[in-house]
Structure formats: structure tokens, C-alpha cells
Amino acid sequence: MNVPASNMEHDILVHDLREAYMEIFPSRDIEEKLKILEPDSYVAVTCSPTKGVGETLELSERLINQGFRVTPHIAAKCVRDRQHVSDIMATLDRLGVESIFVPGGDRAEPAGVFHTALDLLKAMDEFDHNISEIGIAAHPEGHPDVDQETLMNELGKKQSLAQYIVTQMCFDADLLGNWLIDLTRRGITLPVWIGLPGAIERNRLLTTSLRIGVGDSLRFLRKKSSIAAELMKSSTYRPDELVMDIARYQAMPETNVAGYHLFCFNQVESTENWRNEAIENLL
């Protein structure tokens, strides 16, 4: 990894890599894989469109008991009704969860009455709870089914019900940077966690992402031949150049970047090794 252009970029990059969230999805061996992380590391647990919120909360509880700082994903389309919301909120309070992420979800059809993240956010807002941070999803590189203006308007509607934004997985630093600036200009001031691909096998990136619901950026990627070519250089993708390109936007006052959200596709070891190596090279 090259050295950032300024001391500010350098300091921001080191901090954000150290404090990055590692996103994982429930699987039989994920707890064994997570042993490489420090016990107090930040971990985000996704919500399967087939197995639902219950599996997410069960894994989150085990990881919290192991000392991890966990952000469960509560996908709107996986929540059935108001009673289900009440049960979920009670479980989150019992576990002492301070941060959750509320996406719309990847089910073809909703499991119940909640069709969008905004629907669920409004329902959650009616309950007393101890959750201090609620995150919402954003798509800087676009969405195949929704135009960018609509996406921005939806973020504006959800802003008062959330405390931070997590972007979909990004590959284009300039597009992301322009989006961050536009976000601020539109009065959307929530801090943004940038969705960053981890150090993972290329084929895993191209196949697993579609299955677990981070395929929007890959659909975008097919239209960007230069970025696709970079991805295809090696059997293992490393986000070094992407991180360096993003760093120059993080130091700009027009952006409000909170840090990184690492999509590791459960390849925890390779992504954690990359993160530690990147930090070491910057020190």
C-alpha cells in the first residue's frame, strides 16, 4: 500500500482500518473463523432472506458473549408484524445491543407487513428501547431497479429515524466521493460507513455476493470495464488501491465518512491479514 498524500489522510486511514466493521453471515463454521479477530472487534451479522432474523439474533448473542461488539442486521422484509417487532426489540435490549442495521432485505416477497426499511424504522420508533445507533443502507453506485434521485429522496425520509449510513459495496472511489459530496449538499448529514470489499477470492466475490445480497455493485461493475479488469488481475482481490483512492475524499470537509464496513464474505482470515498488513505498512 502506498503512503497517503497528506498526514491527515494517513491518520484517518489508520484509524478507519483499525475500527472497521467486519461483516459476516451466519454459517456452520463462522465462529471458528472469527477466532482470528481480537475479542472486542466490531462484527456485523447479516440477515438471511431464507433463515430470517432469528438466526441473526442467535449468532449475535453467541458473539456478544464472546466479547465481540456486534451489529445485527434486521431486514424489514424478514419481519412479520408489530408483535414480531416487539419480540425483536426485547431481545436486542436483553442482549445490550447498542447498534443495529436496518436494510429492506433480499426476500422476493415480504414475510409480513413491512415492505421497506422505512416501514420498519417507523414501527421501531414507536417502541421504547436502548439502541443508540440505527443504520440505513445507501447505494452510491446505483441500484438496478431504482433511479438515483429516488434513492436520495428515500435517504432523506429515513434520516430522522437513523444515526448512520452504510453504503453498498463500492469499487469506484471517484463516483463514491462525488456521491458523498452530493449527499452533504442535499442536507443528508448522517455519518457514512463505506462498504469495502475485503481481501477475498475473486470467484467468491463474484458469486457469493449475489447470493447474500450485495450484488448491486457487481451489476454496476460489469459496466465498468477498467474496474473489472483490475478485479480480474489476480485470483485474490485486495482493496489496497481502492482504499488509497477513497482516502483523499475522507479528509474533505464536504464529506462525512465514519469509517469502513468490510464485506469479507466470511473469508475472515484473509481480510483480517490484509487489514493488519495495511495498517503495519502505514505505521
Salt bridges, closest charged atoms under 4 A:
ASP11 OD1 - HIS10 ND1 3.19
ASP16 OD1 - HIS15 ND1 3.08
GLU23 OE1 - HIS73 NE2 3.92
GLU23 OE1 - HIS261 NE2 2.60
ASP29 OD2 - LYS33 NZ 3.70
GLU31 OE2 - ARG62 NE 2.78
GLU32 OE1 - LYS35 NZ 2.97
ASP40 OD2 - ARG69 NH2 3.93
GLU55 OE2 - LYS51 NZ 3.48
GLU61 OE2 - ARG94 NH1 3.07
GLU126 OE1 - ARG82 NH1 2.52
GLU149 OE1 - ARG186 NH2 2.96
GLU154 OE2 - LYS157 NZ 3.26
ASP174 OD1 - ARG248 NH2 2.38
ASP182 OD2 - ARG186 NE 3.00
ASP216 OD2 - HIS139 NE2 3.35
ASP216 OD2 - HIS143 NE2 3.86
ASP216 OD1 - ARG219 NH2 2.56
GLU230 OE1 - LYS233 NZ 2.84
ASP240 OD2 - ARG238 NE 3.02
ASP245 OD1 - ARG248 NH1 3.74
GLU272 OE1 - ARG275 NH2 2.68
GLU277 OE2 - ARG238 NH2 3.28
